[in-house]
Amino acid sequence: VRRYAALNGALSAESFCVPFFFFGGGYYPVPVREKSPSPASPPPPPVWVK
């Protein structure tokens, strides 16, 4: 969660689909501008990608 919070502050909203790929093991094209995931909450588990 510490790394996730760091990436949250480092990466921009448009590049937020990248950390989802590393942490969740799947690609989540989620509009961060509309839905911004909380740094404390882990990303959703990969289902349709893995």
PDB file of N, CA, C and O in Angstrom:
ATOM      1  N   VAL A   1       0.844  -1.202   0.000  1.00  0.00           N
ATOM      2  CA  VAL A   1       0.000   0.000   0.000  1.00  0.00           C
ATOM      3  C   VAL A   1       0.874   1.243   0.000  1.00  0.00           C
ATOM      4  O   VAL A   1       0.470   2.290  -0.507  1.00  0.00           O
ATOM      5  N   ARG A   2       2.044   1.134   0.556  1.00  0.00           N
ATOM      6  CA  ARG A   2       2.946   2.297   0.593  1.00  0.00           C
ATOM      7  C   ARG A   2       3.370   2.681  -0.815  1.00  0.00           C
ATOM      8  O   ARG A   2       3.407   3.861  -1.163  1.00  0.00           O
ATOM      9  N   ARG A   3       3.689   1.678  -1.618  1.00  0.00           N
ATOM     10  CA  ARG A   3       4.111   1.954  -2.994  1.00  0.00           C
ATOM     11  C   ARG A   3       2.953   2.526  -3.796  1.00  0.00           C
ATOM     12  O   ARG A   3       3.131   3.413  -4.632  1.00  0.00           O
ATOM     13  N   TYR A   4       1.763   2.001  -3.525  1.00  0.00           N
ATOM     14  CA  TYR A   4       0.574   2.465  -4.241  1.00  0.00           C
ATOM     15  C   TYR A   4       0.314   3.935  -3.955  1.00  0.00           C
ATOM     16  O   TYR A   4      -0.042   4.702  -4.850  1.00  0.00           O
ATOM     17  N   ALA A   5       0.497   4.316  -2.701  1.00  0.00           N
ATOM     18  CA  ALA A   5       0.283   5.710  -2.314  1.00  0.00           C
ATOM     19  C   ALA A   5       1.330   6.603  -2.966  1.00  0.00           C
ATOM     20  O   ALA A   5       1.036   7.732  -3.358  1.00  0.00           O
ATOM     21  N   ALA A   6       2.555   6.093  -3.081  1.00  0.00           N
ATOM     22  CA  ALA A   6       3.629   6.864  -3.697  1.00  0.00           C
ATOM     23  C   ALA A   6       3.341   7.084  -5.182  1.00  0.00           C
ATOM     24  O   ALA A   6       3.530   8.181  -5.709  1.00  0.00           O
ATOM     25  N   LEU A   7       2.880   6.024  -5.845  1.00  0.00           N
ATOM     26  CA  LEU A   7       2.563   6.147  -7.265  1.00  0.00           C
ATOM     27  C   LEU A   7       1.369   7.062  -7.473  1.00  0.00           C
ATOM     28  O   LEU A   7       1.261   7.745  -8.491  1.00  0.00           O
ATOM     29  N   ASN A   8       0.480   7.066  -6.500  1.00  0.00           N
ATOM     30  CA  ASN A   8      -0.709   7.909  -6.607  1.00  0.00           C
ATOM     31  C   ASN A   8      -0.325   9.381  -6.655  1.00  0.00           C
ATOM     32  O   ASN A   8      -0.935  10.167  -7.379  1.00  0.00           O
ATOM     33  N   GLY A   9       0.679   9.743  -5.889  1.00  0.00           N
ATOM     34  CA  GLY A   9       1.105  11.135  -5.864  1.00  0.00           C
ATOM     35  C   GLY A   9       2.049  11.464  -7.013  1.00  0.00           C
ATOM     36  O   GLY A   9       2.144  12.617  -7.432  1.00  0.00           O
ATOM     37  N   ALA A  10       2.745  10.455  -7.521  1.00  0.00           N
ATOM     38  CA  ALA A  10       3.740  10.694  -8.555  1.00  0.00           C
ATOM     39  C   ALA A  10       3.105  10.735  -9.946  1.00  0.00           C
ATOM     40  O   ALA A  10       3.357  11.652 -10.727  1.00  0.00           O
ATOM     41  N   LEU A  11       2.283   9.736 -10.243  1.00  0.00           N
ATOM     42  CA  LEU A  11       1.705   9.652 -11.576  1.00  0.00           C
ATOM     43  C   LEU A  11       0.499  10.559 -11.709  1.00  0.00           C
ATOM     44  O   LEU A  11      -0.162  10.893 -10.725  1.00  0.00           O
ATOM     45  N   SER A  12       0.225  10.949 -12.939  1.00  0.00           N
ATOM     46  CA  SER A  12      -0.926  11.824 -13.178  1.00  0.00           C
ATOM     47  C   SER A  12      -2.184  10.998 -13.341  1.00  0.00           C
ATOM     48  O   SER A  12      -2.138   9.768 -13.308  1.00  0.00           O
ATOM     49  N   ALA A  13      -3.301  11.670 -13.514  1.00  0.00           N
ATOM     50  CA  ALA A  13      -4.581  10.975 -13.622  1.00  0.00           C
ATOM     51  C   ALA A  13      -4.641  10.146 -14.904  1.00  0.00           C
ATOM     52  O   ALA A  13      -5.244   9.073 -14.931  1.00  0.00           O
ATOM     53  N   GLU A  14      -4.017  10.647 -15.954  1.00  0.00           N
ATOM     54  CA  GLU A  14      -4.072   9.954 -17.243  1.00  0.00           C
ATOM     55  C   GLU A  14      -3.192   8.701 -17.222  1.00  0.00           C
ATOM     56  O   GLU A  14      -3.460   7.729 -17.928  1.00  0.00           O
ATOM     57  N   SER A  15      -2.149   8.740 -16.409  1.00  0.00           N
ATOM     58  CA  SER A  15      -1.229   7.615 -16.361  1.00  0.00           C
ATOM     59  C   SER A  15      -1.572   6.660 -15.222  1.00  0.00           C
ATOM     60  O   SER A  15      -0.777   5.790 -14.867  1.00  0.00           O
ATOM     61  N   PHE A  16      -2.763   6.833 -14.657  1.00  0.00           N
ATOM     62  CA  PHE A  16      -3.131   6.025 -13.498  1.00  0.00           C
ATOM     63  C   PHE A  16      -3.464   4.600 -13.901  1.00  0.00           C
ATOM     64  O   PHE A  16      -3.512   3.710 -13.051  1.00  0.00           O
ATOM     65  N   CYS A  17      -3.697   4.371 -15.201  1.00  0.00           N
ATOM     66  CA  CYS A  17      -4.019   3.028 -15.665  1.00  0.00           C
ATOM     67  C   CYS A  17      -2.766   2.158 -15.644  1.00  0.00           C
ATOM     68  O   CYS A  17      -2.860   0.934 -15.733  1.00  0.00           O
ATOM     69  N   VAL A  18      -1.589   2.783 -15.527  1.00  0.00           N
ATOM     70  CA  VAL A  18      -0.341   2.029 -15.493  1.00  0.00           C
ATOM     71  C   VAL A  18      -0.139   1.305 -14.165  1.00  0.00           C
ATOM     72  O   VAL A  18       0.134   0.105 -14.170  1.00  0.00           O
ATOM     73  N   PRO A  19      -0.265   2.007 -12.999  1.00  0.00           N
ATOM     74  CA  PRO A  19      -0.084   1.311 -11.721  1.00  0.00           C
ATOM     75  C   PRO A  19      -1.098   0.195 -11.501  1.00  0.00           C
ATOM     76  O   PRO A  19      -0.821  -0.781 -10.803  1.00  0.00           O
ATOM     77  N   PHE A  20      -2.277   0.348 -12.105  1.00  0.00           N
ATOM     78  CA  PHE A  20      -3.267  -0.715 -11.998  1.00  0.00           C
ATOM     79  C   PHE A  20      -2.734  -1.994 -12.634  1.00  0.00           C
ATOM     80  O   PHE A  20      -3.002  -3.098 -12.161  1.00  0.00           O
ATOM     81  N   PHE A  21      -1.978  -1.827 -13.709  1.00  0.00           N
ATOM     82  CA  PHE A  21      -1.429  -2.988 -14.414  1.00  0.00           C
ATOM     83  C   PHE A  21      -0.401  -3.710 -13.553  1.00  0.00           C
ATOM     84  O   PHE A  21      -0.344  -4.939 -13.546  1.00  0.00           O
ATOM     85  N   PHE A  22       0.414  -2.941 -12.824  1.00  0.00           N
ATOM     86  CA  PHE A  22       1.454  -3.552 -12.003  1.00  0.00           C
ATOM     87  C   PHE A  22       0.889  -4.171 -10.730  1.00  0.00           C
ATOM     88  O   PHE A  22       1.259  -5.283 -10.354  1.00  0.00           O
ATOM     89  N   PHE A  23      -0.001  -3.453 -10.077  1.00  0.00           N
ATOM     90  CA  PHE A  23      -0.494  -3.919  -8.782  1.00  0.00           C
ATOM     91  C   PHE A  23      -1.569  -4.984  -8.933  1.00  0.00           C
ATOM     92  O   PHE A  23      -1.575  -5.972  -8.199  1.00  0.00           O
ATOM     93  N   GLY A  24      -2.480  -4.788  -9.883  1.00  0.00           N
ATOM     94  CA  GLY A  24      -3.594  -5.714 -10.028  1.00  0.00           C
ATOM     95  C   GLY A  24      -3.264  -6.862 -10.964  1.00  0.00           C
ATOM     96  O   GLY A  24      -3.969  -7.871 -10.985  1.00  0.00           O
ATOM     97  N   GLY A  25      -2.184  -6.715 -11.749  1.00  0.00           N
ATOM     98  CA  GLY A  25      -1.863  -7.760 -12.709  1.00  0.00           C
ATOM     99  C   GLY A  25      -2.806  -7.706 -13.899  1.00  0.00           C
ATOM    100  O   GLY A  25      -2.835  -8.624 -14.719  1.00  0.00           O
ATOM    101  N   GLY A  26      -3.576  -6.629 -13.992  1.00  0.00           N
ATOM    102  CA  GLY A  26      -4.510  -6.481 -15.098  1.00  0.00           C
ATOM    103  C   GLY A  26      -4.638  -5.026 -15.482  1.00  0.00           C
ATOM    104  O   GLY A  26      -4.300  -4.139 -14.697  1.00  0.00           O
ATOM    105  N   TYR A  27      -5.120  -4.776 -16.673  1.00  0.00           N
ATOM    106  CA  TYR A  27      -5.223  -3.407 -17.156  1.00  0.00           C
ATOM    107  C   TYR A  27      -6.624  -2.864 -16.880  1.00  0.00           C
ATOM    108  O   TYR A  27      -7.616  -3.420 -17.351  1.00  0.00           O
ATOM    109  N   TYR A  28      -6.698  -1.791 -16.125  1.00  0.00           N
ATOM    110  CA  TYR A  28      -7.996  -1.206 -15.779  1.00  0.00           C
ATOM    111  C   TYR A  28      -8.097   0.223 -16.326  1.00  0.00           C
ATOM    112  O   TYR A  28      -7.623   1.165 -15.691  1.00  0.00           O
ATOM    113  N   PRO A  29      -8.708   0.383 -17.494  1.00  0.00           N
ATOM    114  CA  PRO A  29      -8.896   1.732 -18.059  1.00  0.00           C
ATOM    115  C   PRO A  29     -10.007   2.477 -17.321  1.00  0.00           C
ATOM    116  O   PRO A  29     -11.096   2.668 -17.862  1.00  0.00           O
ATOM    117  N   VAL A  30      -9.733   2.893 -16.095  1.00  0.00           N
ATOM    118  CA  VAL A  30     -10.755   3.569 -15.301  1.00  0.00           C
ATOM    119  C   VAL A  30     -10.470   5.070 -15.277  1.00  0.00           C
ATOM    120  O   VAL A  30      -9.364   5.489 -14.936  1.00  0.00           O
ATOM    121  N   PRO A  31     -11.456   5.868 -15.634  1.00  0.00           N
ATOM    122  CA  PRO A  31     -11.282   7.326 -15.601  1.00  0.00           C
ATOM    123  C   PRO A  31     -11.073   7.813 -14.174  1.00  0.00           C
ATOM    124  O   PRO A  31     -12.013   7.846 -13.379  1.00  0.00           O
ATOM    125  N   VAL A  32      -9.839   8.190 -13.850  1.00  0.00           N
ATOM    126  CA  VAL A  32      -9.519   8.583 -12.483  1.00  0.00           C
ATOM    127  C   VAL A  32     -10.163   9.928 -12.153  1.00  0.00           C
ATOM    128  O   VAL A  32     -10.426  10.235 -10.990  1.00  0.00           O
ATOM    129  N   ARG A  33     -10.411  10.719 -13.188  1.00  0.00           N
ATOM    130  CA  ARG A  33     -10.999  12.036 -12.951  1.00  0.00           C
ATOM    131  C   ARG A  33     -12.405  11.881 -12.378  1.00  0.00           C
ATOM    132  O   ARG A  33     -12.848  12.714 -11.587  1.00  0.00           O
ATOM    133  N   GLU A  34     -13.108  10.816 -12.774  1.00  0.00           N
ATOM    134  CA  GLU A  34     -14.451  10.576 -12.250  1.00  0.00           C
ATOM    135  C   GLU A  34     -14.380   9.722 -10.988  1.00  0.00           C
ATOM    136  O   GLU A  34     -14.982  10.052  -9.966  1.00  0.00           O
ATOM    137  N   LYS A  35     -13.634   8.618 -11.072  1.00  0.00           N
ATOM    138  CA  LYS A  35     -13.480   7.747  -9.910  1.00  0.00           C
ATOM    139  C   LYS A  35     -12.010   7.711  -9.501  1.00  0.00           C
ATOM    140  O   LYS A  35     -11.190   7.127 -10.210  1.00  0.00           O
ATOM    141  N   SER A  36     -11.670   8.314  -8.391  1.00  0.00           N
ATOM    142  CA  SER A  36     -10.292   8.295  -7.909  1.00  0.00           C
ATOM    143  C   SER A  36     -10.177   7.303  -6.760  1.00  0.00           C
ATOM    144  O   SER A  36     -10.693   7.558  -5.672  1.00  0.00           O
ATOM    145  N   PRO A  37      -9.506   6.170  -6.986  1.00  0.00           N
ATOM    146  CA  PRO A  37      -9.351   5.152  -5.945  1.00  0.00           C
ATOM    147  C   PRO A  37      -8.523   5.674  -4.774  1.00  0.00           C
ATOM    148  O   PRO A  37      -7.540   6.390  -4.968  1.00  0.00           O
ATOM    149  N   SER A  38      -8.917   5.319  -3.585  1.00  0.00           N
ATOM    150  CA  SER A  38      -8.210   5.784  -2.398  1.00  0.00           C
ATOM    151  C   SER A  38      -6.848   5.099  -2.294  1.00  0.00           C
ATOM    152  O   SER A  38      -6.747   3.893  -2.519  1.00  0.00           O
ATOM    153  N   PRO A  39      -5.798   5.855  -1.954  1.00  0.00           N
ATOM    154  CA  PRO A  39      -4.449   5.285  -1.811  1.00  0.00           C
ATOM    155  C   PRO A  39      -4.399   4.178  -0.764  1.00  0.00           C
ATOM    156  O   PRO A  39      -3.572   3.271  -0.856  1.00  0.00           O
ATOM    157  N   ALA A  40      -5.278   4.249   0.227  1.00  0.00           N
ATOM    158  CA  ALA A  40      -5.270   3.253   1.286  1.00  0.00           C
ATOM    159  C   ALA A  40      -5.925   1.953   0.829  1.00  0.00           C
ATOM    160  O   ALA A  40      -5.621   0.880   1.351  1.00  0.00           O
ATOM    161  N   SER A  41      -6.824   2.054  -0.147  1.00  0.00           N
ATOM    162  CA  SER A  41      -7.522   0.866  -0.620  1.00  0.00           C
ATOM    163  C   SER A  41      -6.776   0.238  -1.792  1.00  0.00           C
ATOM    164  O   SER A  41      -6.422   0.936  -2.742  1.00  0.00           O
ATOM    165  N   PRO A  42      -6.534  -1.058  -1.740  1.00  0.00           N
ATOM    166  CA  PRO A  42      -5.856  -1.745  -2.848  1.00  0.00           C
ATOM    167  C   PRO A  42      -6.760  -1.801  -4.065  1.00  0.00           C
ATOM    168  O   PRO A  42      -7.982  -1.762  -3.924  1.00  0.00           O
ATOM    169  N   PRO A  43      -6.183  -1.892  -5.264  1.00  0.00           N
ATOM    170  CA  PRO A  43      -6.966  -1.964  -6.496  1.00  0.00           C
ATOM    171  C   PRO A  43      -7.773  -3.257  -6.557  1.00  0.00           C
ATOM    172  O   PRO A  43      -7.424  -4.222  -5.878  1.00  0.00           O
ATOM    173  N   PRO A  44      -8.841  -3.303  -7.350  1.00  0.00           N
ATOM    174  CA  PRO A  44      -9.668  -4.494  -7.460  1.00  0.00           C
ATOM    175  C   PRO A  44      -8.878  -5.656  -8.060  1.00  0.00           C
ATOM    176  O   PRO A  44      -8.001  -5.426  -8.892  1.00  0.00           O
ATOM    177  N   PRO A  45      -9.162  -6.892  -7.664  1.00  0.00           N
ATOM    178  CA  PRO A  45      -8.434  -8.052  -8.159  1.00  0.00           C
ATOM    179  C   PRO A  45      -8.704  -8.275  -9.640  1.00  0.00           C
ATOM    180  O   PRO A  45      -9.829  -8.072 -10.096  1.00  0.00           O
ATOM    181  N   PRO A  46      -7.695  -8.688 -10.400  1.00  0.00           N
ATOM    182  CA  PRO A  46      -7.859  -8.944 -11.825  1.00  0.00           C
ATOM    183  C   PRO A  46      -8.758 -10.152 -12.073  1.00  0.00           C
ATOM    184  O   PRO A  46      -8.520 -11.230 -11.528  1.00  0.00           O
ATOM    185  N   VAL A  47      -9.768  -9.977 -12.877  1.00  0.00           N
ATOM    186  CA  VAL A  47     -10.701 -11.073 -13.141  1.00  0.00           C
ATOM    187  C   VAL A  47     -10.719 -11.409 -14.620  1.00  0.00           C
ATOM    188  O   VAL A  47     -10.474 -12.550 -15.012  1.00  0.00           O
ATOM    189  N   TRP A  48     -11.012 -10.405 -15.442  1.00  0.00           N
ATOM    190  CA  TRP A  48     -11.166 -10.652 -16.875  1.00  0.00           C
ATOM    191  C   TRP A  48      -9.844 -10.543 -17.624  1.00  0.00           C
ATOM    192  O   TRP A  48      -9.767 -10.833 -18.817  1.00  0.00           O
ATOM    193  N   VAL A  49      -8.809 -10.122 -16.910  1.00  0.00           N
ATOM    194  CA  VAL A  49      -7.512  -9.974 -17.578  1.00  0.00           C
ATOM    195  C   VAL A  49      -6.623 -11.183 -17.328  1.00  0.00           C
ATOM    196  O   VAL A  49      -5.944 -11.667 -18.233  1.00  0.00           O
ATOM    197  N   LYS A  50      -6.636 -11.663 -16.098  1.00  0.00           N
ATOM    198  CA  LYS A  50      -5.736 -12.748 -15.737  1.00  0.00           C
ATOM    199  C   LYS A  50      -6.386 -14.092 -16.028  1.00  0.00           C
ATOM    200  O   LYS A  50      -5.779 -15.136 -15.789  1.00  0.00           O
TER     201      LYS A  50
END
